[in-house]
Amino acid sequence: MKNETIDYINIGLIILAFVIAVFLPFELFLFSYAFLGPLHYLTEINWLDDKNYFLKSRNQVYRVFIMIACSVAAFPFLRYIDNDFIQLLSSKKSIIFFTLFVFSVGLLFITKLKQLFVVFLGSIIIGLVCFLLVPKIVIAMGMFLPTLLHVYVFTLLFMIYGMLKSYSKAGIISVVLLIAVPVVLIFIDIVPSTYKISKFTEDTFIKSGFLSLNTTVAGLIEEIDKSKIALTTSVIVKVQVFIAFAYTYHYLNWFSKTSIIGWKKSITTTRMKYIIGIWLFSVGIYLYDYSTGLFVLFFLSLLHVFLEFPLNAVTIREVLKALARVKN
């Protein structure tokens, strides 16, 4: 399909995801995260590997990046280990996530293994200095990098980059619509009593641990008492509508761009069998027990986020370059 046709499809997907999110914010999120999420992780990791993770070198630098990304993705599981030092590391995962992003940016400029140590040490120093100077911002970045920054901000940047390259009318409309979603949510009225959440949905959502993300975002909007938070609180529902929309559209946008970025071509017959098999296994776990599915798939979810960091850095750089060319 032509790029403009896909842009029109994405306009429809934005509207569809938003409408469903308004009426079924919790249900849509749980469905998308369980059914669309794993297939997205697997196909994107396959594509990133085919693209060398957007690093300049496929030698030891490439291997070290994979190893570090896997190690950091396993950090949330450290809380289950009864050791004071390990518990301390686990409590600092937001700083570690932020530092990994800084490290990924640095990797874009090196091709030799001997430069890796300098970049790694520099990233740690930058991470610590930023934490000492602006601790709240670093902690927030660490929390939002694997969540809303990944599914909304970076998706928006990818779309802006595509828009600046093609200047298609549909591409501009899709970007404007995506920006408009959180703005619209600020001004529309949410009547909590209209949301009838089933006991299963409520229990599943609370066990998922995503309520902490809701309360954090809600706290940025207005002052809230976290000890008295309920799922049907107006601000929580608004935040959840946005989260459900952002995650759902992030996945749908990826699946709609098969021809534009060519990720489907990177899947061999053998890899396709593995991807489908793992995806079916993942969905089966979620259907058996959602909490177990979250636990089992959490590593894969984080890993695909971290492996995308170099691409995110490249996108930011290319968007800035494109904007500079437009300005000139």
C-alpha positions as CSV (number, residue, x, y, z in Angstrom):
1,M,0.0,0.0,0.0
2,K,1.1,3.6,-0.5
3,N,2.3,5.6,2.5
4,E,-0.7,8.0,2.3
5,T,-3.2,5.1,2.3
6,I,-1.5,3.7,5.4
7,D,-1.7,7.2,7.0
8,Y,-5.5,7.2,6.3
9,I,-5.7,3.8,7.9
10,N,-3.9,5.2,10.9
11,I,-6.3,8.0,11.2
12,G,-9.1,5.4,11.5
13,L,-7.1,3.4,14.0
14,I,-6.5,6.5,16.2
15,I,-10.3,7.2,16.2
16,L,-11.2,3.6,16.8
17,A,-8.7,3.1,19.7
18,F,-9.8,6.4,21.3
19,V,-13.5,5.6,21.1
20,I,-13.1,2.1,22.6
21,A,-10.7,3.5,25.3
22,V,-13.3,6.1,26.3
23,F,-16.0,3.4,26.9
24,L,-13.8,0.5,28.0
25,P,-10.5,1.9,29.3
26,F,-9.6,-0.9,31.7
27,E,-10.9,-3.8,29.5
28,L,-9.2,-2.5,26.4
29,F,-5.8,-2.1,28.1
30,L,-5.9,-5.6,29.5
31,F,-6.9,-7.0,26.2
32,S,-4.3,-5.1,24.1
33,Y,-1.5,-5.8,26.6
34,A,-2.2,-9.5,26.6
35,F,-3.1,-10.2,23.0
36,L,-1.4,-7.5,20.9
37,G,1.6,-6.9,23.2
38,P,3.5,-10.2,22.9
39,L,3.2,-10.3,19.1
40,H,4.5,-6.7,18.9
41,Y,7.5,-7.6,21.2
42,L,8.4,-10.6,19.1
43,T,8.1,-9.0,15.7
44,E,9.9,-5.8,16.7
45,I,12.8,-7.6,18.3
46,N,13.2,-9.7,15.2
47,W,13.1,-6.5,13.0
48,L,15.6,-4.6,15.3
49,D,17.9,-7.6,15.1
50,D,17.7,-7.5,11.3
51,K,18.5,-3.8,11.5
52,N,21.5,-4.3,13.8
53,Y,19.6,-2.4,16.5
54,F,20.6,0.7,14.6
55,L,24.1,0.5,15.9
56,K,27.1,1.2,13.6
57,S,28.9,-2.0,14.4
58,R,27.9,-5.6,14.7
59,N,31.0,-6.8,16.5
60,Q,31.5,-6.9,20.3
61,V,29.7,-3.6,20.8
62,Y,26.5,-5.2,19.4
63,R,26.9,-8.2,21.7
64,V,27.6,-6.1,24.8
65,F,24.5,-4.0,24.1
66,I,22.4,-7.1,23.9
67,M,23.9,-8.5,27.2
68,I,23.4,-5.2,29.1
69,A,19.8,-4.8,27.8
70,C,19.0,-8.4,28.9
71,S,20.5,-7.8,32.3
72,V,18.6,-4.5,32.9
73,A,15.3,-6.1,31.7
74,A,15.8,-8.7,34.4
75,F,16.1,-6.1,37.2
76,P,12.5,-6.0,38.3
77,F,12.8,-9.7,39.2
78,L,15.5,-8.9,41.7
79,R,12.9,-7.9,44.3
80,Y,12.1,-11.6,44.8
81,I,15.7,-12.2,46.0
82,D,16.2,-11.9,49.7
83,N,19.5,-9.9,49.8
84,D,20.0,-6.4,51.1
85,F,22.4,-5.3,48.3
86,I,20.2,-6.8,45.6
87,Q,17.1,-5.2,47.1
88,L,19.0,-1.8,47.0
89,L,19.8,-2.3,43.3
90,S,16.2,-3.2,42.6
91,S,14.9,-0.1,44.3
92,K,17.1,2.0,42.0
93,K,15.8,0.5,38.7
94,S,14.4,3.9,37.5
95,I,17.9,5.4,37.6
96,I,19.3,2.3,35.9
97,F,16.7,2.5,33.1
98,F,17.6,6.2,32.6
99,T,21.3,5.4,32.5
100,L,20.7,2.7,29.9
101,F,19.0,5.2,27.7
102,V,22.0,7.5,28.0
103,F,24.3,4.6,27.2
104,S,22.2,3.7,24.1
105,V,22.6,7.2,22.8
106,G,26.3,7.0,23.3
107,L,26.5,3.7,21.4
108,L,25.4,5.5,18.2
109,F,28.7,7.3,18.0
110,I,31.1,4.4,18.5
111,T,32.3,1.5,16.3
112,K,35.2,0.0,18.4
113,L,35.1,-2.0,21.6
114,K,37.8,0.1,23.3
115,Q,35.4,3.1,23.1
116,L,32.7,1.1,24.9
117,F,34.2,1.4,28.4
118,V,34.4,5.2,28.0
119,V,30.7,5.4,26.9
120,F,29.6,3.0,29.7
121,L,31.5,5.0,32.4
122,G,30.3,8.3,31.0
123,S,26.7,7.1,31.0
124,I,26.9,6.1,34.7
125,I,28.4,9.4,35.6
126,I,25.7,11.3,33.7
127,G,23.0,9.2,35.3
128,L,24.3,9.8,38.8
129,V,24.9,13.6,38.2
130,C,21.4,14.0,36.8
131,F,19.9,12.1,39.7
132,L,21.8,14.3,42.2
133,L,20.7,17.5,40.5
134,V,17.1,16.6,39.4
135,P,16.2,13.3,41.2
136,K,12.5,13.6,40.6
137,I,13.0,14.1,36.8
138,V,15.3,11.1,36.6
139,I,13.0,8.8,38.6
140,A,10.0,10.0,36.4
141,M,12.0,9.3,33.3
142,G,12.9,5.9,34.6
143,M,9.3,5.1,35.2
144,F,7.9,6.6,31.9
145,L,10.7,5.4,29.5
146,P,9.3,1.8,29.5
147,T,5.7,2.9,29.6
148,L,4.2,6.1,28.3
149,L,7.3,7.6,26.7
150,H,7.7,4.4,24.8
151,V,4.1,3.8,23.6
152,Y,3.1,7.5,23.1
153,V,6.0,9.9,22.8
154,F,8.3,7.8,20.7
155,T,5.3,6.6,18.5
156,L,4.5,10.3,18.0
157,L,8.1,11.1,17.1
158,F,8.2,8.2,14.5
159,M,5.0,9.6,13.0
160,I,6.4,13.2,12.9
161,Y,9.5,12.0,11.2
162,G,7.4,10.2,8.6
163,M,5.3,13.3,8.1
164,L,8.3,15.6,7.6
165,K,9.6,13.2,5.0
166,S,6.4,12.8,3.0
167,Y,4.4,15.9,3.8
168,S,1.2,14.0,3.1
169,K,-2.1,15.5,4.2
170,A,-3.1,12.3,5.9
171,G,0.2,12.1,7.7
172,I,-0.3,15.6,9.1
173,I,-3.8,14.8,10.2
174,S,-2.8,11.6,12.0
175,V,0.0,13.5,13.9
176,V,-2.5,16.3,14.9
177,L,-5.0,13.7,16.0
178,L,-2.5,11.9,18.1
179,I,-1.4,15.1,19.8
180,A,-5.0,16.1,20.3
181,V,-6.0,13.0,22.3
182,P,-4.5,14.0,25.7
183,V,-5.7,17.6,25.1
184,V,-9.3,16.4,24.5
185,L,-9.2,14.2,27.6
186,I,-8.2,17.2,29.8
187,F,-11.4,19.1,28.8
188,I,-14.0,16.3,28.5
189,D,-16.1,15.3,31.5
190,I,-15.7,11.9,32.9
191,V,-18.7,10.6,35.0
192,P,-17.2,7.8,37.2
193,S,-20.6,6.3,37.9
194,T,-21.1,5.4,34.2
195,Y,-18.2,2.9,34.4
196,K,-19.3,-0.5,35.6
197,I,-16.1,-2.5,36.1
198,S,-16.4,-6.2,36.7
199,K,-14.8,-7.8,39.7
200,F,-12.5,-9.8,37.4
201,T,-11.3,-6.6,35.6
202,E,-10.8,-4.7,38.8
203,D,-8.8,-7.5,40.5
204,T,-6.8,-8.2,37.4
205,F,-5.9,-4.6,36.8
206,I,-4.9,-4.0,40.5
207,K,-2.8,-7.2,40.5
208,S,-1.1,-6.1,37.3
209,G,0.6,-3.3,39.2
210,F,-0.3,-0.7,36.5
211,L,-2.3,1.3,39.1
212,S,0.9,2.8,40.3
213,L,1.4,4.3,36.8
214,N,-2.1,5.7,36.9
215,T,-1.6,7.3,40.3
216,T,1.7,8.8,39.3
217,V,0.3,10.4,36.2
218,A,-2.8,11.5,38.0
219,G,-0.6,13.1,40.7
220,L,0.9,15.3,37.9
221,I,-2.5,16.5,36.9
222,E,-4.0,17.2,40.4
223,E,-3.3,16.6,44.0
224,I,-4.6,13.2,45.0
225,D,-4.7,11.0,48.2
226,K,-3.1,7.8,47.0
227,S,-4.4,5.9,50.1
228,K,-8.0,6.6,48.9
229,I,-7.6,6.0,45.2
230,A,-10.4,4.0,43.5
231,L,-10.4,2.8,39.9
232,T,-13.5,4.9,39.2
233,T,-12.1,8.1,40.5
234,S,-12.6,10.7,37.7
235,V,-8.9,11.5,37.2
236,I,-7.9,7.9,37.3
237,V,-10.4,7.0,34.6
238,K,-9.2,9.8,32.5
239,V,-5.6,8.7,32.9
240,Q,-6.6,5.1,32.1
241,V,-8.4,6.2,28.9
242,F,-5.2,7.7,27.8
243,I,-3.1,4.7,28.8
244,A,-5.4,2.3,27.1
245,F,-5.5,4.4,24.0
246,A,-1.7,4.9,23.9
247,Y,-0.9,1.2,24.3
248,T,-3.5,0.0,21.9
249,Y,-2.6,2.5,19.2
250,H,1.1,1.9,19.7
251,Y,0.5,-1.8,18.8
252,L,-1.9,-1.1,15.9
253,N,0.4,1.5,14.5
254,W,3.2,-1.1,14.4
255,F,1.1,-3.7,12.7
256,S,-0.1,-1.1,10.1
257,K,3.5,-0.2,9.1
258,T,4.6,-3.5,7.7
259,S,5.2,-2.2,4.2
260,I,6.6,1.2,5.3
261,I,9.5,0.0,7.5
262,G,9.6,-3.5,6.0
263,W,9.5,-5.5,9.3
264,K,7.5,-8.3,7.7
265,K,10.3,-9.0,5.2
266,S,12.8,-9.6,8.1
267,I,10.7,-12.6,9.3
268,T,11.9,-15.9,7.8
269,T,9.7,-19.0,7.7
270,T,11.6,-20.5,10.6
271,R,11.4,-17.3,12.7
272,M,7.7,-17.0,11.8
273,K,7.0,-20.4,13.3
274,Y,8.9,-19.5,16.5
275,I,7.1,-16.1,16.8
276,I,3.6,-17.7,16.3
277,G,4.4,-20.5,18.7
278,I,5.7,-18.1,21.5
279,W,2.8,-15.7,20.9
280,L,0.2,-18.5,21.2
281,F,2.0,-19.7,24.4
282,S,1.9,-16.2,25.8
283,V,-1.8,-15.7,25.1
284,G,-2.5,-19.1,26.6
285,I,-0.7,-18.1,29.8
286,Y,-2.7,-14.8,30.0
287,L,-6.0,-16.7,29.4
288,Y,-5.0,-19.2,32.2
289,D,-4.0,-16.5,34.7
290,Y,-3.4,-12.9,33.8
291,S,-1.1,-12.3,36.7
292,T,1.1,-15.3,35.7
293,G,1.1,-13.9,32.1
294,L,2.4,-10.6,33.3
295,F,5.1,-12.2,35.4
296,V,6.3,-14.5,32.6
297,L,6.1,-11.9,29.8
298,F,7.4,-8.9,31.8
299,F,11.0,-9.6,30.8
300,L,10.2,-9.7,27.1
301,S,8.1,-6.5,27.4
302,L,11.0,-4.6,29.0
303,L,13.6,-6.1,26.7
304,H,11.9,-4.9,23.6
305,V,11.7,-1.4,25.1
306,F,15.4,-1.4,25.9
307,L,16.5,-2.8,22.6
308,E,14.6,0.0,20.9
309,F,16.5,2.7,22.7
310,P,19.1,3.3,20.0
311,L,16.2,3.6,17.4
312,N,14.6,6.1,19.7
313,A,17.8,8.2,19.8
314,V,18.2,8.0,16.1
315,T,14.5,9.1,15.6
316,I,15.1,12.1,17.9
317,R,18.2,13.1,15.9
318,E,16.5,12.7,12.6
319,V,13.4,14.7,13.6
320,L,15.7,17.5,14.8
321,K,17.6,17.4,11.5
322,A,14.3,17.4,9.5
323,L,13.0,20.4,11.5
324,A,16.2,22.3,11.0
325,R,15.9,21.7,7.2
326,V,12.3,23.0,7.2
327,K,13.4,26.0,9.2
328,N,16.1,26.8,6.7
